[in-house]
Amino acid sequence: MVKSSDILLILVAILFPPAAAAFITGCSCDLLINILLTILGYLPGHLHAFWLIYKKMQAEERYGYAGFRYVGGGKYEAAPGVQPQAAPPTYGAINHQ
């Protein structure tokens, strides 16, 4: 589910990708990578920023809003005391494992 904060991040990423990376990761190696990618070409900076937004949206689905923390490299972990949410039921679909 896309929230208004995610839409705002996408708009910021379209205008200036390093700002979106800074909002998501803070002052981290991913911010430096995004700045360098944006300098090398505007499209690589966009793709990296959109990837960071996508990973953040996945973490929100898995851990709930504000139930996670960024550990770097596009990876998130549960905040202390937070358990991942159970996967939604498949409603009769066959799941081959």
N, C-alpha and C positions, 0 to 999 in steps of 0.2 A: 504494500500500500504506500503510495506516494503522499508525503505530508507537505504542507506549505513551506516548511523549513528546507525540505529537499528541493522544492521548486526554486526557492531563493538561491540555494547553493548552485543549482544548474545555471541560473541566470548569471550569477557571479562568475562561474566557470567559463561561460561564453564570453563575457567581457574581459576578464583577466584571470586566467587559470591559476597563477600562484596565490592569489587571494583566497580562492576556494580551497586550495591545498592547505593554506595556513589556517583557515577556519576549522578544517577537519583534523589536521595532524599537529597543529601548533608549530613551534620552531623545532623541526626535526629534519632528518636526512631526506625524507620524502618532499619536504618543501624545497630543499636545495636541488633535488632531482627535477622537480617541476619547473623551477626557475631556469635551470640549464636546458631542459627540453623546450621551454617556451622561447628561449634565446635561439636555439638551433632551428626551430621552426614552430610556428604558432599551432599547427595541427598536433604534433606530438605532445605539446603541453596540454592541449584540450583533452586528448585521449587519456593522458595520465590523470588529470583532474576528474574526468568522468568515471574512470576506474576506481579512484578513491571514493567518490560519492556512491558508486554501486556497492563497494565493500562495506561502507557505513550503513547503507540501507539493509544489507544482508545481516549485519550485526544487530540492527534494531529489530528485525524480524525474529532473530534467534534468541536474543537476550532481553528484549523489551526496551522501551525508551529509557535511556540513561542507565541501563543495567550492564554496561560494558565499558571497557577502556581500550584505547589504542596502544598497541605494543610495537608498531612499526612494520614496514613492509606490507601494508595492506591487511594486517592481521589484527584481530580483536580478541579479547578474552573477557570472560565474565568478571564483573566487579566483585569484590569480596562479599560473600554471602548471597550471591545471585546464582540461581540454577538456570541452565538453558531451558527454554520452553519446549514442551513436547511437540513432535511433528504432527501436523494435522492429519486426520484420518484420510484414507485413500478412497472411501466410499465405494467399495466393491471392485476397484481396479486391481488387477493382478500385479503383485510386486515380486519379480523374480530376483532372488538374491543369490 
